[in-house]
Amino acid sequence: MRLSDFFLISLQSLKRRRLRSWLTVIGIFIGIVAIVTLISLGQGLEAVIVGQFSLAGVDVIVVQAKGTSFGAPGTGVIKPLTQKNLDAIQRISEVEYAVGRIVKTGLVEFNDRIEVRFIGSLSESAKENELLNLEAEKGRLLKGSDRGKVTVGHELMNKDLFGKPVQIGSTLIIKEEKFEVVGILKKKGSFITDTTILMSEEDIKRIFEEENFNAVAVKVKQGIDIGEAKTSIDKVMRKERDVKIGEEDFSVETNENAVKNLKSTLFAVQLFVYIIAAISIIVGGIGIMNTMYTSVLERTKDIGIMKAIGAKNSTIFTLFFIESGLIGTVGGVAGIIIGVGVAKGLAFIGRTVLDTNLISAHIQPWLLIGALVFSFVVGTISGLLPARKASKMPPVEALRE
């Protein structure tokens, strides 16, 4: 028999037992839907969050004081970073420049509405514009010498935030002081950059009565190994803050390390999802095995007739083997189609309801191909024992049955 004949006979058999076949397919279908949906949403979340950490490039090091944080990064620490710490870092030979960052949360009033926003400092050198690759969509970037002026993230143009969009020339009231908007930043896809407000370091120190820094961003000189620069910063900071190795009250992180740690955490969460989906598919595989065993019992006489007219054991085995594989494949195809739709739909609903770009579905080709292959493999493996039982059945006993 040709391979196409095996497929044709298998399809006819599945049609005759339509209800049972579809009930069996559901087991595989649910598992594949779970895999495609959850992994797609997980991949989308990972891509967006990792993108937040990758905006500043791989040659940037971030120094923060350790402690309890209840707001912006570096807040609530026992021993914050000082101007003296910043000056010491700037003197390191591997460092091109370093800037202290002050990030506060504050009430921002506009159009008689008040919202809580992150407010970040811009140093006199305005190097933050370069570090974060900031560009102005409207107006201009903030200068270090600007006073009483701010630039705002792209999301503040959303009219739903304050009832009307923030524009160039708009006046924001922060800590009872008026600030003129001189620039609106291009959308970066970062929930931090796109929603924050930038003002000069002098202004933020004055209105928030703050002298210390939440973090220090360090740009490493071109051609210098990032690991060597990190080691030098660690050494200098231990000396500055009078702490021993292992007792550091600060952290020195590269973007590369931050991304690596984030990916590791996200993978642990996704692994849990994979296990749940795998259990569902295994249950579906058991359902296929049960259906195929029932099919063997129901078609005992047919098997006897086929053997009586010369069908080989291998022919009987192949017939049942392909039939079980088809059940798995049909479940896989249906699961992939529905899974993609569910993932896209949930992502759209999440973005609409929560008003955030963090939720997205990334449908990777390897995921679809892998899900289809996996469902086929589960189907064929589940059919091995029933197919073997059918092929070993003695023709005389089969006919008697």
C-alpha positions in Angstrom: 0.0 0.0 0.0 1.1 3.5 -0.7 1.4 6.1 2.1 -1.4 8.1 0.7 -3.7 5.0 1.0 -2.9 4.7 4.7 -3.8 8.4 5.2 -7.1 7.9 3.2 -8.2 4.9 5.2 -7.3 6.6 8.5 -9.3 9.7 7.5 -12.3 7.5 6.6 -12.0 5.7 9.9 -11.9 9.0 11.9 -15.0 10.3 9.9 -17.0 7.1 10.9 -16.2 7.7 14.5 -16.6 11.5 14.3 -17.9 12.3 17.8 -15.3 10.1 19.6 -12.5 11.4 17.4 -13.3 15.1 18.2 -13.6 14.3 21.9 -10.2 12.8 21.7 -8.8 15.8 19.8 -10.0 18.2 22.5 -7.4 16.8 24.9 -4.5 17.7 22.6 -6.3 20.9 21.5 -6.5 22.4 25.0 -2.8 21.7 25.7 -1.7 23.3 22.4 -3.9 26.3 23.0 -2.4 26.7 26.5 1.1 26.4 25.1 0.7 28.9 22.2 -1.3 31.4 24.2 0.9 31.5 27.4 4.2 31.3 25.7 3.3 34.0 23.1 2.2 36.4 25.9 5.3 35.4 28.0 7.6 36.1 25.0 5.9 39.4 24.4 6.2 40.5 28.0 9.9 39.5 28.0 10.6 41.4 24.8 9.0 44.6 26.1 10.6 44.5 29.6 14.1 43.6 28.3 13.7 46.5 25.9 13.3 48.8 28.9 16.8 47.7 30.2 18.4 47.8 26.8 17.7 51.5 25.9 21.0 52.8 27.4 23.3 50.3 25.6 25.8 47.7 26.9 28.5 50.2 27.8 26.6 51.8 30.6 26.9 50.9 34.3 24.4 51.8 36.9 25.5 52.3 40.6 22.8 52.3 43.3 22.7 52.3 47.0 21.2 49.2 48.6 18.2 49.4 50.9 14.4 49.3 51.0 12.8 50.9 48.0 9.2 52.1 48.1 9.2 54.2 45.0 11.7 55.1 42.4 14.9 53.1 42.2 17.3 53.9 44.9 14.7 55.5 47.3 14.4 54.6 50.9 18.0 53.5 51.3 19.9 53.7 54.5 23.0 55.3 53.0 22.3 57.1 49.7 24.8 58.0 47.0 26.4 61.4 47.5 28.1 64.0 45.4 31.4 62.8 46.8 30.7 59.3 45.5 29.9 60.7 42.1 33.1 62.7 42.0 35.1 59.6 42.9 33.6 57.6 40.1 34.2 60.3 37.6 38.0 60.2 38.4 38.2 56.5 37.4 40.4 56.1 34.3 38.0 53.7 32.5 35.1 56.1 32.9 34.2 58.5 30.1 31.7 60.4 32.3 29.2 59.8 35.1 26.0 61.5 36.0 24.0 61.4 39.2 20.2 60.7 38.8 17.5 61.9 41.1 14.2 60.3 40.5 11.1 61.3 42.5 7.4 60.6 42.4 5.3 63.7 42.7 1.9 65.1 42.1 1.6 66.8 38.7 -1.3 69.2 38.1 -2.5 70.1 34.6 -6.0 71.1 33.2 -7.3 71.0 36.8 -6.4 67.3 37.1 -3.7 65.8 39.3 -1.7 62.7 38.5 1.3 61.0 40.2 4.3 60.9 37.8 8.0 60.0 37.9 10.1 63.1 37.8 13.8 62.7 36.8 16.7 65.0 37.0 18.9 66.3 34.2 22.4 67.2 35.1 24.2 70.4 34.0 26.0 68.5 31.3 22.7 67.0 30.0 24.4 63.7 29.3 21.3 61.9 30.2 19.9 62.8 26.8 22.8 60.9 25.2 22.7 58.0 27.7 19.0 57.2 27.2 19.1 58.1 23.4 16.4 60.7 23.9 15.0 62.6 20.9 12.4 65.3 20.8 9.3 64.7 18.8 8.0 68.2 19.4 9.9 71.2 20.7 13.5 70.5 22.0 15.4 68.5 24.5 15.9 70.0 28.0 19.2 71.7 28.6 21.2 71.5 31.8 20.9 75.3 32.2 17.1 75.4 31.9 15.2 76.5 34.9 11.5 76.3 35.4 11.2 74.2 32.2 10.6 70.4 31.6 10.5 67.9 28.9 7.8 65.2 29.1 7.4 61.6 27.9 5.3 60.8 24.8 2.5 59.3 26.9 1.7 62.7 28.4 0.2 63.7 25.1 -2.6 61.1 25.8 -5.7 63.2 26.4 -7.1 60.5 28.7 -4.4 61.3 31.3 -5.2 64.9 32.1 -8.4 65.4 30.1 -6.4 67.0 27.2 -3.0 66.4 25.8 0.1 68.1 27.2 1.6 70.3 24.4 4.6 72.5 23.9 4.0 75.6 26.0 1.7 73.9 28.5 2.2 74.7 32.1 2.6 71.9 34.7 2.3 72.6 38.4 4.7 70.5 40.5 5.1 71.1 44.2 3.1 74.3 43.8 5.6 75.6 41.2 4.9 76.2 37.5 7.0 74.5 34.8 6.8 75.2 31.1 6.9 72.2 28.7 9.6 72.9 26.1 9.8 69.4 24.6 7.9 66.2 24.1 10.1 63.1 23.7 9.7 60.6 20.9 8.1 57.3 21.9 10.7 54.8 23.1 8.5 51.9 24.0 9.7 52.3 27.6 7.1 52.6 30.3 9.7 54.6 32.3 10.9 57.0 29.6 7.5 57.5 27.9 5.7 58.5 31.1 8.3 60.5 33.0 9.0 64.2 33.4 12.6 65.6 33.1 13.6 68.8 34.9 17.0 70.3 35.7 19.0 68.9 38.6 18.9 72.3 40.3 15.2 72.5 40.1 14.5 69.0 41.4 17.0 69.4 44.3 15.3 72.7 45.3 11.6 71.7 45.1 12.1 68.2 46.6 14.8 69.4 49.1 17.1 66.5 48.0 20.9 66.6 47.7 21.7 62.9 47.3 21.3 60.7 44.2 19.1 57.7 43.6 21.6 56.3 41.1 24.7 57.1 39.2 24.8 56.3 35.5 28.4 55.6 34.2 29.5 55.7 30.6 32.5 53.5 29.9 35.2 54.7 27.6 35.2 53.2 24.1 37.4 50.0 23.9 37.4 49.5 27.6 36.2 46.1 28.9 32.9 46.6 30.8 34.0 44.0 33.3 37.2 45.8 34.1 35.3 49.1 34.5 32.8 47.4 36.9 35.7 46.0 39.0 37.3 49.5 39.3 34.0 51.1 40.3 33.5 48.4 42.9 36.9 49.0 44.4 36.5 52.8 44.5 33.0 52.6 46.0 34.2 50.2 48.7 36.9 52.7 49.6 34.6 55.7 49.5 31.9 54.1 51.7 34.4 52.2 53.9 33.0 48.7 53.4 34.7 45.4 52.9 34.2 42.8 50.1 30.9 41.0 50.8 29.6 43.9 52.9 28.8 46.3 50.1 25.9 48.7 50.8 25.7 49.5 47.1 25.3 47.6 43.8 27.2 48.0 40.5 25.2 46.6 37.6 25.7 46.5 33.9 22.7 46.5 31.5 24.0 43.1 30.3 23.7 41.6 33.8 20.3 43.2 34.4 18.9 41.7 31.2 20.5 38.3 32.0 18.9 38.3 35.5 15.6 39.4 34.2 15.5 36.7 31.5 16.4 34.1 34.1 13.5 35.2 36.2 11.0 35.3 33.3 12.2 31.8 32.2 11.4 30.4 35.6 7.9 31.7 35.3 7.5 30.4 31.8 8.9 27.0 32.8 6.0 26.7 35.3 3.6 27.5 32.3 5.3 24.9 30.2 4.8 22.2 32.9 1.1 23.0 33.2 0.6 22.9 29.4 2.7 19.6 29.1 0.4 18.0 31.7 -2.6 18.9 29.7 -1.1 17.4 26.5 -0.1 14.2 28.3 -3.7 13.8 29.4 -4.7 14.3 25.8 -2.2 11.6 24.8 -3.7 9.2 27.3 -7.1 10.0 25.7 -5.7 9.1 22.2 -4.3 5.8 23.5 -7.7 4.9 25.1 -9.5 5.8 21.9 -7.1 3.7 19.8 -7.4 0.7 22.1 -11.2 1.0 21.8 -10.8 1.2 18.0 -8.8 -2.0 17.9 -11.5 -3.8 19.9 -14.2 -2.5 17.6 -12.4 -3.4 14.4 -11.2 -6.8 15.4 -13.2 -8.5 12.7 -11.9 -5.9 10.1 -8.3 -6.7 11.2 -9.0 -10.5 10.8 -10.4 -9.9 7.3 -7.4 -7.8 6.2 -5.0 -10.5 7.5 -7.0 -13.2 5.9 -6.6 -11.6 2.5 -2.8 -11.1 2.9 -2.3 -7.9 4.9 1.0 -8.0 6.8 1.5 -7.2 10.5 3.5 -4.1 9.4 0.5 -2.9 7.3 -1.9 -3.2 10.2 0.6 -1.5 12.5 1.2 1.4 10.1 -2.5 1.9 9.6 -3.3 2.4 13.3 0.0 4.3 13.9 -0.9 6.9 11.2 -4.5 7.2 12.5 -3.3 8.1 16.0 -0.8 10.6 14.5 -3.6 12.2 12.6 -5.6 12.7 15.7 -2.7 14.4 17.4 -2.0 16.6 14.3 -5.6 17.7 13.9 -5.6 18.7 17.6 -2.4 20.5 17.1 -3.5 22.5 14.1 -6.8 23.5 15.7 -4.9 24.4 18.9 -2.4 26.6 17.1 -5.2 28.5 15.2 -7.3 29.1 18.3 -4.2 29.7 20.5 -2.9 32.5 18.2 -6.3 34.1 18.2 -6.6 33.9 22.0 -3.1 35.3 22.5 -3.7 38.3 20.2 -7.2 38.9 21.7 -6.0 38.8 25.3 -3.1 41.1 24.5 -5.4 43.6 22.9 -7.9 43.4 25.8 -5.0 43.8 28.3 -3.6 46.9 26.5 -7.1 48.5 26.2 -8.2 47.8 29.8 -4.9 48.5 31.5 -3.8 51.2 29.1 -0.2 49.9 28.9 2.1 48.6 26.1 3.6 46.0 28.4 1.1 43.3 27.2 1.8 42.0 23.8 1.8 38.6 22.0 4.9 37.6 20.1 4.1 34.7 17.8 7.4 33.0 16.9 7.6 30.6 13.9 9.5 28.1 16.1 6.6 28.0 18.6 4.0 27.1 15.9 6.3 24.5 14.3 7.3 23.1 17.6 3.6 22.9 18.8 2.6 21.1 15.7 5.5 18.6 15.8 4.9 18.0 19.5 1.2 17.3 19.0 2.1 14.8 16.2 4.7 13.1 18.3 2.3 12.8 21.3 -0.3 11.3 18.9 2.0 8.8 17.4 3.6 7.7 20.7 0.1 7.3 22.2 -0.8 5.0 19.3 2.2 2.7 19.5 0.8 0.2 21.9 -2.7 0.0 20.4 -1.1 -0.4 16.9 1.2 -3.1 18.1 -1.7 -4.9 19.7 -3.7 -4.8 16.4 -0.7 -6.0 14.3 -0.1 -9.0 16.6 -3.7 -10.2 16.6 -4.0 -13.8 15.2 -6.3 -13.7 12.1 -8.3 -16.8 13.2 -9.2 -15.4 16.6 -9.9 -12.0 15.1 -12.4 -13.5 12.6 -14.0 -15.6 15.4 -14.5 -12.3 17.4 
